Amino acid sequence: MARHHVLCAIVVAAGVFACGAPVSTPAVAPTGAPSTVAGSAAPNRIVATAELTKPPNIQPQLPLPTTVRWAVDKGSPDDPQHRSLLVLFDDGNARGWRIIDPNGDLLFHVPIAGSGIFGPETCVARARRFDEVTTWIALDRPTLELFLERYRTLRGVAEGIPAGEVTLSLSDSGCRG
């Protein structure tokens, strides 16, 4: 049994040394011609380098919104906090929105919403224009009241895809659900 352990240790050690040994490369230039050092007839060793075969996948810059409108819809009847939805309608591409005050301080963040079911009586259905993207956030009563009182002085900052941002005035759509 001890011989078996010693034999295994030798095999493992040989494998480690073999894997760590430098690999020789053919003395051939990338064109296939032998490479030589100036003044020498002996071929020189070439160091292989990685070469891109296709360009890296880069997300193109998508157009930022140029306008943003808002509406207020009723929240879910199952919401124990009885929050309302602040709905944003915009005409571009954004990863999310920051609602800021005149000093640039964050009031709240509006992430991009997933899908939702909105009936024909909602502002999402009634006020949305065909060329607009919609997102929303549930707000408690004090935050919504603050927004309604100050929206004319607040700004929406759209976070671009994949980068950039634009700061826009918030226009009231007039819709209340």
DOLOKE-900062 format. One record per residue (C-alpha): residue number from 0; y, z, x. Coordinates in Angstrom, 1 decimal. Each point is the difference from the previous one (the first is absolute). Example, Ala and Ser with C-alpha at 12.3 -4.5 7.8 and 13.67 -1.06 7.14 Angstrom:
DOLOKE-900062
- 0,-4.5,7.8,12.3
- 1,3.4,-0.7,1.4
END
This chain:
DOLOKE-900062
- 0,0.0,0.0,0.0
- 1,2.4,0.9,2.9
- 2,-0.7,-3.5,1.5
- 3,1.0,-1.6,-3.2
- 4,3.4,1.8,0.0
- 5,0.6,-0.9,3.6
- 6,-0.9,-3.6,-0.7
- 7,2.3,-0.1,-3.0
- 8,2.9,1.5,2.0
- 9,-0.5,-2.7,2.7
- 10,0.0,-2.8,-2.6
- 11,3.2,1.4,-1.6
- 12,1.7,0.4,3.4
- 13,-0.8,-3.5,0.9
- 14,1.3,-1.3,-3.3
- 15,3.3,1.9,0.5
- 16,0.5,-1.4,3.5
- 17,-0.9,-3.5,-1.1
- 18,2.4,0.1,-3.0
- 19,2.8,1.2,2.3
- 20,-0.5,-2.6,2.7
- 21,2.6,-2.7,0.3
- 22,-1.1,-3.3,-1.4
- 23,0.4,-3.0,2.2
- 24,1.7,-3.0,-1.4
- 25,-0.5,-3.6,1.0
- 26,2.3,-1.3,2.7
- 27,1.4,-2.7,-2.4
- 28,3.5,-0.5,-1.1
- 29,0.7,-0.2,-3.7
- 30,-0.1,-3.8,0.2
- 31,-3.5,0.1,1.4
- 32,1.1,-0.9,3.6
- 33,-0.7,2.5,2.8
- 34,3.0,2.1,0.9
- 35,0.9,0.4,3.7
- 36,2.5,2.2,1.8
- 37,2.5,-2.1,2.0
- 38,-1.3,-0.7,3.5
- 39,-3.5,0.9,-0.9
- 40,-2.9,-2.1,-1.0
- 41,-1.9,2.8,-1.7
- 42,0.2,0.3,-3.8
- 43,2.0,3.0,-1.2
- 44,-1.1,2.3,-2.8
- 45,1.8,-0.5,-3.4
- 46,0.9,2.9,-2.2
- 47,-0.7,-0.9,-3.6
- 48,2.7,0.8,-2.6
- 49,-0.2,0.2,-3.7
- 50,1.5,-3.0,-1.8
- 51,1.1,-0.1,-3.7
- 52,-2.0,-2.5,-2.0
- 53,2.2,0.4,-3.1
- 54,3.3,1.7,-0.6
- 55,0.1,3.7,-1.1
- 56,0.2,0.6,-3.7
- 57,3.6,0.8,-0.6
- 58,1.4,0.7,-3.5
- 59,2.9,-2.3,-0.7
- 60,3.2,1.6,-1.1
- 61,0.2,-0.1,-3.8
- 62,3.3,-0.4,-1.8
- 63,1.8,3.2,-0.7
- 64,1.3,0.8,-3.5
- 65,3.6,-1.1,-0.8
- 66,0.4,2.0,-3.2
- 67,-1.5,3.1,-1.5
- 68,0.3,1.2,-3.6
- 69,-1.4,3.1,-1.6
- 70,-1.2,1.3,-3.4
- 71,-1.4,3.3,-1.4
- 72,-3.3,0.0,-1.8
- 73,-2.0,2.8,-1.6
- 74,-2.6,1.4,2.2
- 75,-3.6,0.6,-0.8
- 76,-0.6,2.1,-3.1
- 77,-2.8,1.7,2.1
- 78,2.5,1.1,2.7
- 79,0.2,3.9,-0.3
- 80,3.5,-0.2,1.7
- 81,1.3,-2.5,-2.6
- 82,1.6,-2.2,2.6
- 83,1.8,-3.2,-0.6
- 84,-0.5,-3.2,2.0
- 85,2.8,-1.5,2.0
- 86,-0.8,-3.7,0.1
- 87,1.4,-2.3,2.7
- 88,0.2,-3.8,-0.4
- 89,0.7,-2.1,3.1
- 90,-0.2,-3.6,1.0
- 91,-1.6,0.2,3.5
- 92,-2.6,1.8,2.0
- 93,0.0,3.6,1.0
- 94,-2.5,2.6,1.2
- 95,2.0,2.7,-1.8
- 96,3.5,1.2,-0.9
- 97,2.1,2.9,1.2
- 98,2.7,1.1,-2.4
- 99,2.9,1.4,2.0
- 100,3.3,1.7,-0.7
- 101,3.4,-1.2,1.4
- 102,-0.6,1.9,3.2
- 103,-3.3,-1.7,0.6
- 104,-2.0,3.1,-0.8
- 105,-3.4,-0.6,-1.8
- 106,0.0,1.0,-3.7
- 107,-3.6,-1.2,-0.5
- 108,-2.5,-2.7,1.0
- 109,-1.5,-2.6,-2.3
- 110,-3.3,-1.3,1.3
- 111,-1.4,-3.3,-1.2
- 112,-1.9,0.7,-3.1
- 113,-3.5,-1.3,-0.8
- 114,-0.9,-1.6,-3.2
- 115,0.7,1.7,-3.3
- 116,-0.3,-0.6,-3.7
- 117,3.3,-0.4,-1.7
- 118,0.3,-0.9,-3.7
- 119,2.6,-2.4,-1.4
- 120,2.2,3.0,-1.0
- 121,0.6,1.0,3.6
- 122,2.8,-1.0,2.3
- 123,-2.6,-1.3,2.5
- 124,-0.8,-2.7,-2.6
- 125,3.4,-0.4,-1.7
- 126,2.4,0.0,2.9
- 127,-2.0,-1.7,2.8
- 128,1.2,-3.5,0.8
- 129,-2.6,-2.7,0.9
- 130,1.0,0.0,3.7
- 131,0.0,3.8,0.5
- 132,-2.4,2.4,1.6
- 133,-0.3,3.4,-1.7
- 134,-0.7,3.5,1.4
- 135,0.5,3.4,-1.4
- 136,-0.1,3.7,0.7
- 137,-0.4,3.0,-2.3
- 138,3.0,2.3,0.3
- 139,0.5,3.5,-1.4
- 140,2.9,0.6,-2.4
- 141,2.5,1.5,2.6
- 142,-0.6,-2.9,2.5
- 143,0.3,-2.6,-2.7
- 144,3.2,1.6,-1.3
- 145,1.5,0.0,3.5
- 146,-0.9,-3.6,0.4
- 147,1.6,-1.0,-3.4
- 148,3.2,1.9,0.9
- 149,0.4,-1.5,3.4
- 150,-1.8,-3.4,0.1
- 151,3.3,-1.9,0.4
- 152,0.5,1.8,3.4
- 153,-3.7,-0.2,1.0
- 154,-1.6,-2.8,1.9
- 155,-3.5,-1.4,0.3
- 156,-1.4,-0.8,3.4
- 157,-2.8,-2.5,-0.1
- 158,-2.5,0.4,2.8
- 159,-1.0,-3.6,1.1
- 160,-3.4,-1.6,0.6
- 161,-0.9,0.4,2.8
- 162,3.4,1.2,1.2
- 163,3.7,0.1,-0.7
- 164,1.9,1.6,-2.8
- 165,2.8,-0.8,-2.4
- 166,2.3,2.4,-1.8
- 167,1.0,-1.0,-3.6
- 168,2.0,1.4,-2.9
- 169,-2.0,1.2,-3.0
- 170,0.7,-2.0,-3.2
- 171,-0.7,1.5,-3.4
- 172,-2.2,-2.3,-2.0
- 173,1.0,1.9,-3.1
- 174,-3.6,0.6,-1.1
- 175,-1.1,3.5,-1.0
- 176,-3.6,0.4,-1.3
END
